[in-house]
Amino acid sequence: MCNGSGVCGVNNAASCSDNDACTVDDICSGGACQPGTALVCNDNNPCTDDSCNPATGCVFTNDNTNLCADSNMCNGAETCVGGVARAARR
């Protein structure tokens, strides 16, 4: 809340919520809640597509068409299966 009543005052620079789960550090400015910086949604998993849903926040969707590698050249080419890199057995 911005000023105890839930309203951003003109001269109030308090933290607030713009009701968008994809922004962080929202702040009052000019009498309204202004979006903060964009939420970084990155699970560092090459087998997922990372995005943000304004209602719920970060979303990590399995994508078996993504390229992946486990840095082990001895176990064959990898493919994404169910959000996990799987090596092709030789």
DRENDO-1510 file (C-alpha; in Angstrom, 1 decimal, always signed):
<recs>
REC; n; res; u; v; w
REC; 1; MET; +0.0; +0.0; +0.0 .
REC; 2; CYS; +1.2; +3.5; -0.7 .
REC; 3; ASN; -0.1; +5.7; +2.1 .
REC; 4; GLY; -2.1; +3.7; +4.5 .
REC; 5; SER; -5.3; +4.2; +2.5 .
REC; 6; GLY; -4.0; +2.2; -0.4 .
REC; 7; VAL; -3.8; +5.2; -2.6 .
REC; 8; CYS; -0.6; +6.8; -3.9 .
REC; 9; GLY; -0.4; +10.4; -2.8 .
REC; 10; VAL; +1.0; +13.0; -5.2 .
REC; 11; ASN; +4.2; +13.4; -3.1 .
REC; 12; ASN; +4.4; +9.8; -2.0 .
REC; 13; ALA; +7.3; +7.6; -3.2 .
REC; 14; ALA; +6.3; +4.5; -1.2 .
REC; 15; SER; +6.4; +1.0; -2.5 .
REC; 16; CYS; +3.1; -0.3; -3.9 .
REC; 17; SER; +1.7; -3.1; -6.1 .
REC; 18; ASP; +0.6; -2.5; -9.7 .
REC; 19; ASN; -1.1; -6.0; -9.6 .
REC; 20; ASP; +1.2; -7.3; -12.3 .
REC; 21; ALA; +3.3; -10.3; -11.1 .
REC; 22; CYS; +5.8; -9.6; -13.9 .
REC; 23; THR; +7.1; -6.4; -12.3 .
REC; 24; VAL; +9.0; -5.9; -9.1 .
REC; 25; ASP; +9.8; -2.9; -6.9 .
REC; 26; ASP; +6.7; -1.0; -8.0 .
REC; 27; ILE; +6.7; +2.6; -6.6 .
REC; 28; CYS; +4.2; +5.4; -6.2 .
REC; 29; SER; +4.9; +8.4; -8.5 .
REC; 30; GLY; +2.7; +11.3; -9.5 .
REC; 31; GLY; -0.2; +9.9; -7.4 .
REC; 32; ALA; -0.3; +6.5; -9.1 .
REC; 33; CYS; +1.5; +3.1; -8.7 .
REC; 34; GLN; +4.1; +2.8; -11.4 .
REC; 35; PRO; +5.5; -0.5; -12.6 .
REC; 36; GLY; +8.9; -1.4; -11.4 .
REC; 37; THR; +11.5; -3.4; -13.3 .
REC; 38; ALA; +10.5; -6.5; -15.2 .
REC; 39; LEU; +10.7; -9.8; -13.3 .
REC; 40; VAL; +13.5; -12.0; -14.8 .
REC; 41; CYS; +12.1; -15.5; -15.4 .
REC; 42; ASN; +15.0; -17.8; -16.2 .
REC; 43; ASP; +15.3; -21.3; -14.7 .
REC; 44; ASN; +18.6; -21.9; -16.7 .
REC; 45; ASN; +17.0; -25.0; -18.2 .
REC; 46; PRO; +17.5; -25.2; -22.0 .
REC; 47; CYS; +14.5; -27.6; -22.2 .
REC; 48; THR; +12.0; -25.0; -21.1 .
REC; 49; ASP; +10.6; -21.8; -22.6 .
REC; 50; ASP; +10.6; -19.1; -19.9 .
REC; 51; SER; +7.9; -16.4; -19.8 .
REC; 52; CYS; +5.9; -14.4; -17.3 .
REC; 53; ASN; +2.1; -14.4; -16.7 .
REC; 54; PRO; +0.9; -11.1; -15.2 .
REC; 55; ALA; -1.5; -12.9; -13.0 .
REC; 56; THR; +0.8; -15.6; -11.6 .
REC; 57; GLY; +4.4; -14.7; -12.4 .
REC; 58; CYS; +7.1; -16.9; -13.9 .
REC; 59; VAL; +6.1; -19.8; -16.2 .
REC; 60; PHE; +8.5; -22.5; -17.3 .
REC; 61; THR; +7.0; -24.6; -20.1 .
REC; 62; ASN; +8.6; -27.8; -21.3 .
REC; 63; ASP; +9.7; -27.6; -24.9 .
REC; 64; ASN; +11.0; -30.8; -26.5 .
REC; 65; THR; +12.1; -29.0; -29.6 .
REC; 66; ASN; +14.7; -26.9; -27.9 .
REC; 67; LEU; +18.4; -27.7; -28.3 .
REC; 68; CYS; +20.3; -28.8; -25.3 .
REC; 69; ALA; +23.6; -30.3; -24.3 .
REC; 70; ASP; +25.0; -31.8; -21.1 .
REC; 71; SER; +28.7; -31.0; -22.0 .
REC; 72; ASN; +29.6; -34.7; -22.2 .
REC; 73; MET; +30.7; -35.4; -25.7 .
REC; 74; CYS; +30.9; -39.2; -25.0 .
REC; 75; ASN; +27.2; -39.9; -24.5 .
REC; 76; GLY; +25.8; -38.9; -27.8 .
REC; 77; ALA; +23.5; -36.1; -28.9 .
REC; 78; GLU; +21.0; -34.8; -26.4 .
REC; 79; THR; +17.4; -34.1; -26.8 .
REC; 80; CYS; +14.9; -32.5; -24.5 .
REC; 81; VAL; +12.3; -34.9; -23.1 .
REC; 82; GLY; +9.8; -33.6; -20.6 .
REC; 83; GLY; +11.9; -30.6; -19.7 .
REC; 84; VAL; +15.1; -32.6; -19.1 .
REC; 85; ALA; +18.1; -33.1; -21.4 .
REC; 86; ARG; +18.4; -36.8; -22.3 .
REC; 87; ALA; +21.5; -38.3; -23.9 .
REC; 88; ALA; +21.1; -40.7; -26.8 .
REC; 89; ARG; +22.8; -43.9; -25.8 .
REC; 90; ARG; +25.4; -45.3; -28.2 .
</recs>
